[in-house]
Amino acid sequence: MDVSQSQLLLKRVVNIKAVVTPLWKEEAQKQLQSQLNQIDGRLQQLEMQSQRILTEMQNQGATPGAAVNQQISSVQGKLNQDKSQLLQQKNQLLQQLQQVQTLEQEQEVSQGQIDGFFRVAIGDHMIKKMQVEILLRDGVVEDIRGEL
């Protein structure tokens, strides 16, 4: 790559925004619903695994002693912790789904960030060069805002 001595090639974070459209809303809701379905599946698996593991542990300790009870209690605690984390993720997704449903058409929403490269030379306004964002409408670049 041929870069003169008076220029540098740097990396910056580029913000991605999307315009809320009916298609965008539909896709966002489908994605969130898919994630909710995955968490529900994981919760069901966890419930079945916990029942199986606890049954096996209880059967192994026909005469439950303190050590077996402590193991069972420890496993139950870990399973409850995992279940709690999944339920927390599910609640966050439900909140996001509710937020998506209340967004107005043509509103701009953040979609995340990507890294991009840019050239800077003597005399360039560095702050302006760092503030770039891309606006998408249904996945198509509608606008590039800021100095390239």
C-alpha atoms as a printed R data frame, in Angstrom:
    type eleno elety resid chain resno       x       y      z
1   ATOM     1    CA   MET     A     1   0.000   0.000  0.000
2   ATOM     2    CA   ASP     A     2   1.519   3.317 -1.073
3   ATOM     3    CA   VAL     A     3   0.980   5.935  1.609
4   ATOM     4    CA   SER     A     4   2.929   9.171  1.428
5   ATOM     5    CA   GLN     A     5   4.797  10.460  4.455
6   ATOM     6    CA   SER     A     6   2.196  13.183  5.050
7   ATOM     7    CA   GLN     A     7  -0.686  10.698  5.427
8   ATOM     8    CA   LEU     A     8  -1.587   7.910  7.810
9   ATOM     9    CA   LEU     A     9  -4.059   5.075  7.421
10  ATOM    10    CA   LEU     A    10  -6.005   4.736 10.667
11  ATOM    11    CA   LYS     A    11  -8.867   2.636 11.966
12  ATOM    12    CA   ARG     A    12 -12.078   4.128 13.344
13  ATOM    13    CA   VAL     A    13 -15.390   2.915 14.663
14  ATOM    14    CA   VAL     A    14 -18.271   3.525 12.252
15  ATOM    15    CA   ASN     A    15 -21.754   3.688 13.782
16  ATOM    16    CA   ILE     A    16 -24.505   1.890 11.896
17  ATOM    17    CA   LYS     A    17 -28.068   3.192 12.106
18  ATOM    18    CA   ALA     A    18 -31.234   1.895 10.497
19  ATOM    19    CA   VAL     A    19 -34.432   3.636  9.488
20  ATOM    20    CA   VAL     A    20 -37.464   1.958 11.035
21  ATOM    21    CA   THR     A    21 -39.646   0.588  8.241
22  ATOM    22    CA   PRO     A    22 -42.323  -2.116  8.243
23  ATOM    23    CA   LEU     A    23 -39.756  -4.586  6.856
24  ATOM    24    CA   TRP     A    24 -37.159  -3.610  9.475
25  ATOM    25    CA   LYS     A    25 -39.713  -4.050 12.274
26  ATOM    26    CA   GLU     A    26 -40.783  -7.433 10.938
27  ATOM    27    CA   GLU     A    27 -37.187  -8.664 10.677
28  ATOM    28    CA   ALA     A    28 -36.269  -7.359 14.138
29  ATOM    29    CA   GLN     A    29 -39.326  -9.040 15.675
30  ATOM    30    CA   LYS     A    30 -38.552 -12.332 13.897
31  ATOM    31    CA   GLN     A    31 -34.969 -12.255 15.142
32  ATOM    32    CA   LEU     A    32 -35.992 -11.503 18.732
33  ATOM    33    CA   GLN     A    33 -38.714 -14.168 18.626
34  ATOM    34    CA   SER     A    34 -36.177 -16.700 17.349
35  ATOM    35    CA   GLN     A    35 -33.852 -15.862 20.235
36  ATOM    36    CA   LEU     A    36 -36.766 -16.205 22.683
37  ATOM    37    CA   ASN     A    37 -37.590 -19.639 21.237
38  ATOM    38    CA   GLN     A    38 -33.953 -20.701 21.675
39  ATOM    39    CA   ILE     A    39 -33.964 -19.625 25.321
40  ATOM    40    CA   ASP     A    40 -37.257 -21.461 25.918
41  ATOM    41    CA   GLY     A    41 -35.686 -24.585 24.415
42  ATOM    42    CA   ARG     A    42 -32.621 -24.208 26.620
43  ATOM    43    CA   LEU     A    43 -34.856 -23.762 29.677
44  ATOM    44    CA   GLN     A    44 -36.707 -26.983 28.838
45  ATOM    45    CA   GLN     A    45 -33.411 -28.829 28.346
46  ATOM    46    CA   LEU     A    46 -32.111 -27.503 31.637
47  ATOM    47    CA   GLU     A    47 -35.266 -28.590 33.438
48  ATOM    48    CA   MET     A    48 -35.039 -32.124 31.998
49  ATOM    49    CA   GLN     A    49 -31.317 -32.351 32.763
50  ATOM    50    CA   SER     A    50 -31.828 -31.173 36.313
51  ATOM    51    CA   GLN     A    51 -34.553 -33.744 36.959
52  ATOM    52    CA   ARG     A    52 -32.405 -36.523 35.462
53  ATOM    53    CA   ILE     A    53 -29.267 -35.535 37.382
54  ATOM    54    CA   LEU     A    54 -31.057 -35.125 40.699
55  ATOM    55    CA   THR     A    55 -32.869 -38.459 40.265
56  ATOM    56    CA   GLU     A    56 -29.562 -40.211 39.502
57  ATOM    57    CA   MET     A    57 -27.889 -38.626 42.512
58  ATOM    58    CA   GLN     A    58 -30.747 -39.617 44.795
59  ATOM    59    CA   ASN     A    59 -30.695 -43.202 43.450
60  ATOM    60    CA   GLN     A    60 -26.923 -43.463 43.953
61  ATOM    61    CA   GLY     A    61 -27.254 -42.444 47.554
62  ATOM    62    CA   ALA     A    62 -29.861 -44.990 48.661
63  ATOM    63    CA   THR     A    63 -29.067 -44.037 52.203
64  ATOM    64    CA   PRO     A    64 -28.632 -40.305 51.941
65  ATOM    65    CA   GLY     A    65 -25.857 -38.986 54.063
66  ATOM    66    CA   ALA     A    66 -24.647 -35.484 54.627
67  ATOM    67    CA   ALA     A    67 -22.199 -35.688 51.689
68  ATOM    68    CA   VAL     A    68 -24.912 -36.780 49.216
69  ATOM    69    CA   ASN     A    69 -27.317 -34.124 50.473
70  ATOM    70    CA   GLN     A    70 -24.584 -31.516 50.126
71  ATOM    71    CA   GLN     A    71 -23.891 -32.647 46.529
72  ATOM    72    CA   ILE     A    72 -27.584 -32.516 45.670
73  ATOM    73    CA   SER     A    73 -27.870 -29.072 47.215
74  ATOM    74    CA   SER     A    74 -24.813 -27.865 45.281
75  ATOM    75    CA   VAL     A    75 -26.162 -29.187 41.963
76  ATOM    76    CA   GLN     A    76 -29.580 -27.641 42.628
77  ATOM    77    CA   GLY     A    77 -27.912 -24.303 43.346
78  ATOM    78    CA   LYS     A    78 -25.948 -24.403 40.075
79  ATOM    79    CA   LEU     A    79 -29.039 -25.398 38.074
80  ATOM    80    CA   ASN     A    80 -31.090 -22.629 39.683
81  ATOM    81    CA   GLN     A    81 -28.328 -20.127 38.865
82  ATOM    82    CA   ASP     A    82 -28.293 -21.245 35.196
83  ATOM    83    CA   LYS     A    83 -32.081 -21.044 35.060
84  ATOM    84    CA   SER     A    84 -32.016 -17.562 36.584
85  ATOM    85    CA   GLN     A    85 -29.527 -16.361 33.956
86  ATOM    86    CA   LEU     A    86 -31.681 -17.723 31.127
87  ATOM    87    CA   LEU     A    87 -34.796 -16.100 32.582
88  ATOM    88    CA   GLN     A    88 -32.943 -12.794 32.849
89  ATOM    89    CA   GLN     A    89 -31.913 -13.057 29.166
90  ATOM    90    CA   LYS     A    90 -35.501 -13.873 28.259
91  ATOM    91    CA   ASN     A    91 -36.788 -10.801 30.130
92  ATOM    92    CA   GLN     A    92 -34.265  -8.586 28.314
93  ATOM    93    CA   LEU     A    93 -35.391  -9.976 24.956
94  ATOM    94    CA   LEU     A    94 -39.045  -9.423 25.850
95  ATOM    95    CA   GLN     A    95 -38.244  -5.807 26.732
96  ATOM    96    CA   GLN     A    96 -36.420  -5.361 23.419
97  ATOM    97    CA   LEU     A    97 -39.369  -6.874 21.566
98  ATOM    98    CA   GLN     A    98 -41.705  -4.436 23.293
99  ATOM    99    CA   GLN     A    99 -39.396  -1.526 22.404
100 ATOM   100    CA   VAL     A   100 -39.305  -2.576 18.735
101 ATOM   101    CA   GLN     A   101 -43.093  -2.668 18.629
102 ATOM   102    CA   THR     A   102 -43.327   0.916 19.933
103 ATOM   103    CA   LEU     A   103 -40.831   2.428 17.457
104 ATOM   104    CA   GLU     A   104 -42.266   4.909 14.998
105 ATOM   105    CA   GLN     A   105 -41.826   4.655 11.220
106 ATOM   106    CA   GLU     A   106 -38.846   6.606  9.817
107 ATOM   107    CA   GLN     A   107 -37.216   6.789 13.253
108 ATOM   108    CA   GLU     A   108 -33.459   6.095 13.238
109 ATOM   109    CA   VAL     A   109 -32.174   3.399 15.588
110 ATOM   110    CA   SER     A   110 -28.666   2.214 16.364
111 ATOM   111    CA   GLN     A   111 -27.740  -1.134 14.832
112 ATOM   112    CA   GLY     A   112 -24.210  -1.400 16.193
113 ATOM   113    CA   GLN     A   113 -20.713  -0.553 15.060
114 ATOM   114    CA   ILE     A   114 -18.097  -1.755 12.619
115 ATOM   115    CA   ASP     A   115 -14.455  -0.855 12.141
116 ATOM   116    CA   GLY     A   116 -13.435   1.165  9.109
117 ATOM   117    CA   PHE     A   117 -10.188   2.593  7.804
118 ATOM   118    CA   PHE     A   118  -9.537   6.180  6.760
119 ATOM   119    CA   ARG     A   119  -6.680   8.372  5.696
120 ATOM   120    CA   VAL     A   120  -5.636  11.366  7.722
121 ATOM   121    CA   ALA     A   121  -3.248  14.020  6.508
122 ATOM   122    CA   ILE     A   122  -1.710  17.168  7.877
123 ATOM   123    CA   GLY     A   123  -4.401  19.810  8.249
124 ATOM   124    CA   ASP     A   124  -7.325  17.349  8.530
125 ATOM   125    CA   HIS     A   125  -9.840  17.829 11.331
126 ATOM   126    CA   MET     A   126  -9.310  14.601 13.254
127 ATOM   127    CA   ILE     A   127 -12.531  14.732 15.288
128 ATOM   128    CA   LYS     A   128 -14.670  15.202 12.174
129 ATOM   129    CA   LYS     A   129 -12.863  12.303 10.471
130 ATOM   130    CA   MET     A   130 -13.626  10.063 13.462
131 ATOM   131    CA   GLN     A   131 -17.369  10.848 13.478
132 ATOM   132    CA   VAL     A   132 -18.804   8.786 10.649
133 ATOM   133    CA   GLU     A   133 -22.030   6.826 10.510
134 ATOM   134    CA   ILE     A   134 -23.876   4.803  7.921
135 ATOM   135    CA   LEU     A   135 -27.652   4.954  7.596
136 ATOM   136    CA   LEU     A   136 -29.438   1.869  6.274
137 ATOM   137    CA   ARG     A   137 -32.955   1.505  4.939
138 ATOM   138    CA   ASP     A   138 -34.008  -2.147  4.727
139 ATOM   139    CA   GLY     A   139 -30.355  -3.201  4.556
140 ATOM   140    CA   VAL     A   140 -29.379  -0.751  1.795
141 ATOM   141    CA   VAL     A   141 -26.989   2.139  2.463
142 ATOM   142    CA   GLU     A   142 -29.064   5.310  2.257
143 ATOM   143    CA   ASP     A   143 -26.550   7.809  3.586
144 ATOM   144    CA   ILE     A   144 -22.968   8.111  4.796
145 ATOM   145    CA   ARG     A   145 -22.646  10.906  7.304
146 ATOM   146    CA   GLY     A   146 -19.361  12.549  8.187
147 ATOM   147    CA   GLU     A   147 -16.025  13.064  6.508
148 ATOM   148    CA   LEU     A   148 -14.645  10.144  4.610
